[in-house]
Amino acid sequence: MLAYTDREVLRYLGYGKNEGDAPTLEKIALCREIIAEKASCHAIYRQFPIDWVEGAPWVAPAVFALEGQSIRNLLKGSSSLFLFAATIGIQVDRAIQYYMKEDLALGVILDACATAAIESYCDVANAQLKEELAAEGLTCTPRFSPGYGDLPITLQGPLTALLQTPAKIGLTVTPTSILIPRKSVTAILGVVPQGAKLPEVGCFSCNKFATCQFRKVGVNCGAFTK
Amino acid sequence: MALSQSKIYLFDGAMGTVLQRKGLKLGKAPVLLNIEEPELITSIHKEYMAAGCDFVTTNTFSVNRHKVAGLPYTVEELVGAGVRVAKEAVRGTDVQVVLDIGPIGELLEPLGTLSFDEAYDLFAEQVKAGVAAGADCILVETMTDLYETKAAVLAAKEHSSLPVFATQSFDANCRTFTGCSLQSMAVTLEGLGVDALGINCSLGPKEILPMAKELLGYTSLPILIQPNAGLPQMDRETGKEHYDVTPDAFADTVLEMVKSGVQLVGGCCGTAPEYIAAVKKRIAGLSPVLRQVERVPVVCTPTKTVVIDHVAVVGERLNPTGKKRLKEALTSGDMDTVLSIGTAQVKAGAEILDVNVGLPSIDERATMLKVMRSLQGIIDTPLQIDSSHVPTLEAALRHYNGIPIVNSVNGTRESIEAVLPLVKKYGACVIGLALDESGISPQAEKRVEVAGKIIKAATEEYGIPKERVIIDCLTLTASTQQKEVFETLKALKAVKERYGVKTTLGVSNVSFGLPNRQLLSETFLNLALFHGLDLPIIDPNASGMMNTIRAFAVLSGRDESCERYVAHFSGMAAPSVSPVAAEGELSLQDIILSGYKEKAGPATAALLKTKEPLEIVDTQLIPALDIVGEGYEKGKLFLPQLISAAQTVQASFEVLKAHLAKNSAGSVSKGTIIVATVKGDIHDIGKNIVKVLLENYGYDIIDLGRDVDPQVVVDAILERGVRLVGLSALMTTTVRSMEETIKLIRKEAPGTTVMVGGAVLTAQYAADIGADYYARDAKEATNIAKKVLA
């Protein structure tokens, strides 16, 4: 289920397009085993109509507004959306904490593997969603998370509350809007007719655009379509 | 009210499901209805009563201060109203009102940021409101974190005298989302003195049935099961969930649970009055099944239980007596050293870790809590809290996650009266030392008597189950009390035979003051095992001791078919030739560049024969680091390689430091730097990398960890006279807390230099929040340190 490549892990480790060195590749292999043992994957999504109020999309009926230009761009062709949340579980956090004390290099690589793992899990879950939508002639936009672009990170609280993620998938959020388990994703996906032009979710919409370490080495973090 | 042993009790079903059915608006907090539409809630309670339930559960799930922050009412008003509408519904009947308490929605420390005490306060507020409004009992439910459940149960018991029930929600793998097992939950909650415990939510009755049966074997308490009506199916169009189990099918499986011994049943998500009515029909006239539960001694954390039915090693190394490095670590708050001692023991085979932080100059209570929290954050091995300081014991018992062992109580009245009430309240295991007012008796028989006195006090006076008492007959030192060595063994055997309790001994005491201590300790361990020792407190890194235990397990027939013995020793074939050795003699620099951590120590030791420590730093370590650093900056080497090299340098530094300490010849330290991830943030990878790199360049680092309160940073600066602080924050939301930390530093420790780092920061942003330096990466942090501490 967690099909992520070494390439992706290396990218999170800042290798850009460079090849991995043998010791690092060996450690990635070990970390894959750790993740396979520790990960407990859960996802939840729920569909809501969109109400456009003064040009801003609301999760309908009147639940909360989605603020910012970037989410407007994402949803402009959609009449409904999915709120989505996924996690690979708290035991992965514990393992990362353990290995960071035990062997920092391994801990850092494990963290990168876990990031690759949750992204790949989200991809699988989203692909499944697309399959279901296809039966109705629909598809969905790329996922867009709180904190991307100008979509406030503080949306994590209301979004997880609405999806009841603590009870349903064990995903909680701190008052500072950090998701715990750490390797978790929440996102919004717009529903559009198949064949419609999908909005592009580019690096430029990210609030880390200016300082991004991935861009510096000619790749991206994988969260965006371009 | 107390639960009767002769009655099957029926709880109600879901509130949310029925509300949705009645058209509750999405996004509206159901709890508001307690005040705004009380008749609606009363009518739902009445529907459940008509279906035949004995308990109605208040509409107060997760009504805590954090959750209701945006609502126009207080917790007291919302919970009070919830209880009152339920009471209104049950007026004139025997139906009981259960105050419902659900999870807070934030994860507790150490993996989350909510502190145990804060969680407790949130729950206490709900309990007080519910009790004031007249609830008949309290239900803590849908919990997934045993630590949070403990906080809620303590809040319930300390602010009411009502019966307390607690249930957790389990996944298909028989664990909660945080990894808590059925057994850990059962023994921990039983220890805390709940009136019933069990499973609710997450799954349907069929999936829960085998778990319920398993749970029945772990506790003699009544079991409460409230399944969902199967698994949720979402109608994507309407966003509504419906469940796939019919009332009849639901009731059939619940009946099977009751026939297996479950005494309290009800429903959770997806169940409605017709489900409860169907169950009522099936259980009418049934009496609870009489259960025989074998009581076994267990210590645990949420994710790991150790049943003491075999020789289980208790690691003794986390005790500062005679250990300079640990003393320093405890004094300076360096948790990394503590953790590495802990993890090494676990790797070596310890199943329980003794933790003693008693030092004359230290706040023992605070240090114990800090050490315990750090250990419980990364390892799941149960702990043995070793302290004679009662406030430390109490705080540790309160904040421990699971069931620990208390080390120890003794036979004096004073000790019994101080320690045993705590053991009872928090449900711990306890070691009874076979000594009393007259000290340690030289005669075995007297020690056996004292042991008996402690067991009697524990079980009869305080109601502590006997299996939770462990007796230590006390090892005496052969060099000074040679005649009494065998008395310990005699006492050990007699205690086991007479009282049927588990036993422990600090084994290596026997060899103090004599040469070849190992031989004496191993021999004594051998004898003690033969006399019935269950929990040897030893250094698990001593392979001779561990092998003695392995051999005993074979010879006593406990290691069936010698499986574990064979597995252990066949895995230890002749050591293979190290790949490094084949490459000939490598210089220390080459070793660092290749990241051969294991080679760094020996190579450094070899160099020390001809070179001074500082010379090694300047001619070997620093140049190697510079090469690695340059390679990293140029994009030829990458993060894992940088860190591997840094860890290798670290290993070399350890040898240099030990050498200097031994020769009392000053230090290689270039100054001390504090690093911390700010309050509210838990991202610590960046901080950890900065730390190891700074250490490489010869700085001593005080690592305050993550989610660090501004005051803690300031206190550390002032206490240690530190001039440079590195702060890390990764979120736009936590940069604010970084700013607050800097403000407090400016106010209370002016003159301190602050460097900051983290993904969302820029040089400009750093300047705006008042930092002196912005470190865009770990290498840059070392440059700043060089400049500031030059």
Interface residues (C-beta under 8 A of the other chain):
Chain A: L10 L13 G14 Y15 G16 N18 D21 P23 T24 K27 S40 H42 R46 Q47 F48 V59 P61 A62 V63 F64 G89 I90 Q91 D93 R94 Q97 Y98 M100 K101 E102 D103 L104 A105 G107 V108 I109 D111 E132 G147 I153 T154 T160 A161 L162 P166 A167 I169 G170 T172 V173 T174 P175 T176 S177 I178 I180 P181 R182 N207 K208 A210 T211 V217
Chain B: K25 L26 G27 H66 K67 G102 P103 G105 E106 L107 L111 G112 T113 L114 T142 T144 S169 D171 N173 R175 T176 F177 T178 G179 C201 M234 R236 E237 G239 T303 D336 L339 S340 T343 G377 I378 I379 D380 G595 G635 F638 L639 P640 Q641 I643 S644 A646 Q647 G680 D681 I682 H683 D684 I685 N688 I689 V692 M731 T732 T733 T734 S737 A759 V760 L761 T762 R776
